[in-house]
Amino acid sequence: MSDEFADILDAAELKNRLKNECPPLPLIYALQNPKTKAALLPMLSAYFSNNRVHEKIVEMIFLAPEVQLFQKNLFSSATREFEDLSKI
């Protein structure tokens, strides 16, 4: 799951995922928010011709409430699993 977040931070990998594979999961979550989607889609369209938009895309994805909730749930789940394993 951490690869999904790492792929957003790596400009070349994000471009590869958008062009040849499925988008990273955090991007899919961010696009669930209509306001974020309206701002992100034009940037994603320009992304292949303008490398400078990468930082803004990353910022918008990580600030999307849906992505923050996803991160929180992942962290909580991992913490619970770790606590359960420590009891063994």
FIZA-74797 format. One record per residue (C-alpha): y, x, z; residue in three letters; residue number from 1; chain. Coordinates in Angstrom, 2 decimals. Each point is the difference from the previous one (the first is absolute). Layout:
BEGIN
{{Y X Z} "Ala" NUM "A"} ...
//
This chain:
BEGIN
{{0.00 0.00 0.00} "Met" 1 "A"} {{2.36 2.89 0.67} "Ser" 2 "A"} {{-0.37 0.97 -3.67} "Asp" 3 "A"} {{1.71 -3.25 -0.94} "Glu" 4 "A"} {{3.11 1.04 1.94} "Phe" 5 "A"} {{-0.20 3.62 -1.17} "Ala" 6 "A"} {{-0.13 -1.10 -3.64} "Asp" 7 "A"} {{3.37 -1.70 0.41} "Ile" 8 "A"} {{1.59 3.21 1.28} "Leu" 9 "A"} {{-1.34 2.09 -2.90} "Asp" 10 "A"} {{2.16 -0.80 -3.05} "Ala" 11 "A"} {{-2.58 1.20 -2.54} "Ala" 12 "A"} {{-2.83 -1.92 1.64} "Glu" 13 "A"} {{2.07 -3.17 0.30} "Leu" 14 "A"} {{0.80 0.18 -3.70} "Lys" 15 "A"} {{-3.68 0.55 -0.77} "Asn" 16 "A"} {{-1.04 -2.95 2.15} "Arg" 17 "A"} {{2.59 -2.27 -1.62} "Leu" 18 "A"} {{-0.91 1.09 -3.52} "Lys" 19 "A"} {{-3.79 0.41 0.18} "Asn" 20 "A"} {{-1.35 -1.61 3.16} "Glu" 21 "A"} {{0.85 -2.70 2.48} "Cys" 22 "A"} {{3.22 0.36 2.02} "Pro" 23 "A"} {{-0.27 1.38 3.53} "Pro" 24 "A"} {{-0.63 -2.69 2.59} "Leu" 25 "A"} {{3.36 0.41 1.78} "Pro" 26 "A"} {{1.78 -0.68 -3.29} "Leu" 27 "A"} {{-2.03 -3.17 -0.44} "Ile" 28 "A"} {{0.96 -1.07 3.52} "Tyr" 29 "A"} {{3.68 0.82 -0.62} "Ala" 30 "A"} {{0.00 -2.14 -3.16} "Leu" 31 "A"} {{-1.03 -3.02 2.10} "Gln" 32 "A"} {{3.58 -0.13 1.29} "Asn" 33 "A"} {{2.17 -1.77 -2.63} "Pro" 34 "A"} {{3.15 1.98 0.88} "Lys" 35 "A"} {{-1.83 3.34 -0.10} "Thr" 36 "A"} {{-1.78 -1.00 -3.21} "Lys" 37 "A"} {{3.29 -0.88 -1.71} "Ala" 38 "A"} {{1.42 3.42 0.88} "Ala" 39 "A"} {{-3.17 2.03 -0.64} "Leu" 40 "A"} {{-1.09 -1.32 -3.40} "Leu" 41 "A"} {{3.04 1.30 -1.93} "Pro" 42 "A"} {{-0.34 3.38 1.74} "Met" 43 "A"} {{-3.70 0.18 -0.84} "Leu" 44 "A"} {{0.84 -0.74 -3.63} "Ser" 45 "A"} {{2.49 2.88 -0.07} "Ala" 46 "A"} {{-2.29 2.28 2.01} "Tyr" 47 "A"} {{-1.75 1.55 -2.99} "Phe" 48 "A"} {{3.29 1.17 -1.52} "Ser" 49 "A"} {{1.88 0.89 3.19} "Asn" 50 "A"} {{-1.62 2.10 2.74} "Asn" 51 "A"} {{2.96 -0.46 2.33} "Arg" 52 "A"} {{-0.98 -3.55 0.90} "Val" 53 "A"} {{-3.19 1.15 1.78} "His" 54 "A"} {{1.69 0.44 3.40} "Glu" 55 "A"} {{1.60 -3.43 -0.19} "Lys" 56 "A"} {{-3.32 -1.60 -0.99} "Ile" 57 "A"} {{-1.75 1.68 2.95} "Val" 58 "A"} {{2.74 -1.10 2.37} "Glu" 59 "A"} {{-0.14 -3.62 -1.18} "Met" 60 "A"} {{-3.79 -0.11 0.29} "Ile" 61 "A"} {{-0.09 1.42 3.52} "Phe" 62 "A"} {{2.84 -2.25 1.18} "Leu" 63 "A"} {{-1.63 -3.19 -1.28} "Ala" 64 "A"} {{-1.00 -2.18 2.98} "Pro" 65 "A"} {{-3.42 -0.63 -1.54} "Glu" 66 "A"} {{-0.72 3.74 -0.20} "Val" 67 "A"} {{1.25 0.59 3.54} "Gln" 68 "A"} {{-2.32 -2.74 1.26} "Leu" 69 "A"} {{-2.87 1.48 -2.01} "Phe" 70 "A"} {{0.66 3.44 1.53} "Gln" 71 "A"} {{0.19 -1.51 3.50} "Lys" 72 "A"} {{-3.30 -1.83 -0.47} "Asn" 73 "A"} {{-1.70 3.14 -1.34} "Leu" 74 "A"} {{1.22 2.04 2.95} "Phe" 75 "A"} {{-1.07 -2.67 2.50} "Ser" 76 "A"} {{-3.43 -0.26 -1.56} "Ser" 77 "A"} {{-0.47 3.76 -0.01} "Ala" 78 "A"} {{1.11 0.22 3.63} "Thr" 79 "A"} {{-2.49 -2.70 1.04} "Arg" 80 "A"} {{-2.81 1.74 -1.88} "Glu" 81 "A"} {{0.88 3.32 1.60} "Phe" 82 "A"} {{0.02 -1.58 3.48} "Glu" 83 "A"} {{-3.38 -1.64 -0.68} "Asp" 84 "A"} {{-1.46 3.31 -1.14} "Leu" 85 "A"} {{1.33 1.78 3.10} "Ser" 86 "A"} {{-2.03 -2.39 2.17} "Lys" 87 "A"} {{-3.25 1.16 -1.55} "Ile" 88 "A"} 
//
